[in-house]
Amino acid sequence: MLFKKKRLVVFAAWYGKIATFLFVLAFSSLFFLPEERLNWAHYIFIVPVGWSLYAYFRYGFKYLWPLWRKQKSVG
């Protein structure tokens, strides 16, 4: 969307790339789990979900912090 309208490419930060890698690793590991260990699937995704939350807040602060500072200085 950004590329089509503004010709802007948004790159992912290192923490977003790690989150993606962990999700791919967790999901692909499901194909190699034996059938009697399928209950492990719930635990395999704990680290990727936790890291994704970390990345979510880092991206939030990265992009919203300048807006908050700008509003404080104006008002």
C-alpha positions as CSV (number, residue, x, y, z in Angstrom):
1,M,0.0,0.0,0.0
2,L,2.7,2.5,0.9
3,F,4.8,1.5,-2.1
4,K,1.9,2.1,-4.6
5,K,0.9,5.5,-3.2
6,K,4.1,7.0,-2.0
7,R,6.8,4.8,-3.6
8,L,8.0,4.1,-0.1
9,V,9.4,0.7,1.0
10,V,9.1,0.0,4.7
11,F,11.8,-2.4,6.0
12,A,11.4,-4.6,9.0
13,A,13.5,-4.1,12.0
14,W,15.6,-7.0,13.4
15,Y,13.1,-7.9,16.1
16,G,10.3,-8.2,13.5
17,K,12.5,-10.5,11.4
18,I,13.2,-12.7,14.4
19,A,9.5,-12.9,15.2
20,T,8.8,-14.0,11.7
21,F,11.6,-16.6,11.8
22,L,10.4,-18.0,15.1
23,F,6.8,-18.4,13.8
24,V,8.1,-20.1,10.7
25,L,10.3,-22.4,12.8
26,A,7.4,-23.2,15.2
27,F,4.9,-23.9,12.4
28,S,7.3,-26.0,10.4
29,S,8.1,-28.1,13.5
30,L,4.5,-29.1,13.7
31,F,5.1,-31.3,10.5
32,F,7.8,-33.2,12.3
33,L,6.1,-33.9,15.6
34,P,5.1,-37.5,16.2
35,E,1.3,-37.9,16.6
36,E,1.6,-38.7,20.3
37,R,3.4,-35.4,20.9
38,L,0.9,-33.1,19.2
39,N,-0.1,-31.7,22.6
40,W,3.3,-29.9,22.5
41,A,2.0,-27.7,19.7
42,H,0.5,-25.3,22.4
43,Y,4.0,-24.9,24.0
44,I,5.9,-24.6,20.8
45,F,4.2,-21.3,20.0
46,I,4.8,-19.6,23.4
47,V,8.2,-18.1,22.4
48,P,7.1,-16.9,19.0
49,V,4.0,-15.2,20.4
50,G,6.0,-13.7,23.3
51,W,8.6,-12.3,20.8
52,S,5.9,-11.0,18.5
53,L,4.4,-9.1,21.4
54,Y,7.8,-7.7,22.2
55,A,8.2,-6.6,18.5
56,Y,4.7,-5.2,18.5
57,F,5.5,-2.8,21.4
58,R,8.9,-2.0,20.0
59,Y,7.3,-1.0,16.6
60,G,4.6,0.9,18.5
61,F,7.1,3.0,20.5
62,K,9.3,3.5,17.4
63,Y,6.6,5.0,15.4
64,L,4.3,6.6,18.0
65,W,7.0,8.1,20.3
66,P,7.9,10.9,17.8
67,L,4.2,11.7,17.4
68,W,3.7,11.9,21.2
69,R,6.8,14.2,21.6
70,K,5.6,16.4,18.9
71,Q,2.1,16.8,20.5
72,K,3.6,17.6,23.9
73,S,5.8,20.3,22.4
74,V,2.9,21.9,20.6
75,G,0.3,21.7,23.3
